[in-house]
Amino acid sequence: MEANDSSVPFALLRRFTAAESAIYPLAMTDPEGYERVVTVVGTVFRQLREDCSTVDALVERLPAATEQAAELAAAEGLSVDPGVIADAAAVLRYRELRS
């Protein structure tokens, strides 16, 4: 499948955008927590990059990405929703696939 906006449901794109919006405010209120969250997002993103060569594969991999994010967040002592972390990583991969 070609990676374009029509390949992903609008609701999922909104969820991806909301995830980014949920993480960025941490930079102002908890810079150290923000750094840890960004590190976890980066780890999940790298796994998505390795595992997902198409948008379809990315969408299918989201549940596993959320599980990975949950494990990593717990190890880092983060209280951020693992789904938000996975979605933030997924939007990075989605943009990469689109370009």
C-alpha positions in Angstrom: 0.0 0.0 0.0 1.3 3.4 -0.8 1.8 5.6 2.3 -0.6 8.5 2.0 -3.2 10.1 4.2 -6.0 8.0 2.6 -4.2 4.8 3.8 -4.9 5.5 7.5 -8.2 6.2 9.0 -8.7 9.8 10.0 -9.4 8.8 13.6 -6.0 7.2 13.8 -4.3 10.3 12.4 -6.1 12.4 15.0 -4.9 9.9 17.7 -1.3 10.3 16.4 -1.5 14.1 16.6 -3.1 13.9 20.1 -0.2 11.8 21.3 2.3 14.4 20.3 0.3 17.1 21.9 0.1 15.1 25.1 3.9 14.6 25.3 5.2 18.1 24.4 3.9 19.9 27.6 6.2 17.7 29.7 9.1 19.7 28.3 7.9 22.7 30.3 6.7 21.0 33.4 9.0 18.0 33.8 12.1 18.3 31.6 13.7 15.2 33.0 10.5 13.2 32.5 10.2 14.6 29.0 13.7 13.4 28.2 12.9 9.9 29.4 9.6 9.8 27.4 11.5 11.0 24.3 14.0 8.2 24.8 11.2 5.6 25.0 9.5 7.1 22.0 12.8 6.8 20.1 13.2 3.2 21.1 9.7 2.3 20.0 10.2 4.3 16.8 13.4 2.4 15.9 11.6 -0.9 16.4 8.7 0.3 14.2 11.2 1.4 11.5 12.7 -2.1 11.6 9.4 -3.9 11.6 7.2 -1.8 9.4 8.0 -1.1 5.7 4.4 -0.1 4.9 1.6 1.9 6.5 -0.5 -1.3 6.7 2.3 -3.0 8.7 2.6 0.0 11.0 -1.1 -0.1 11.8 -1.0 -3.8 12.4 2.0 -3.4 14.7 0.4 -0.7 17.0 -0.8 -3.2 19.7 2.7 -4.7 20.0 4.2 -1.2 20.0 2.0 -0.3 22.9 3.1 -3.3 24.8 6.7 -2.4 24.2 6.1 1.1 25.3 4.4 -0.1 28.5 7.4 -2.2 29.4 9.9 0.6 28.7 7.8 3.2 30.5 7.5 1.0 33.6 11.3 0.5 33.5 11.8 4.3 33.4 9.2 5.0 36.0 7.0 7.0 33.7 3.4 7.6 34.3 2.6 8.5 30.6 0.1 6.3 28.9 1.9 3.7 26.9 -0.6 4.1 24.1 0.4 7.8 23.8 4.1 6.8 23.7 3.4 4.2 21.0 1.3 6.6 19.0 4.0 9.3 19.1 6.5 6.8 17.8 4.0 5.6 15.2 3.4 9.1 13.8 7.2 9.5 13.3 7.3 6.3 11.3 4.1 7.2 9.4 5.7 10.5 8.4 8.8 8.7 7.3 6.8 6.3 5.2 4.9 9.2 3.6 8.1 11.0 2.5 
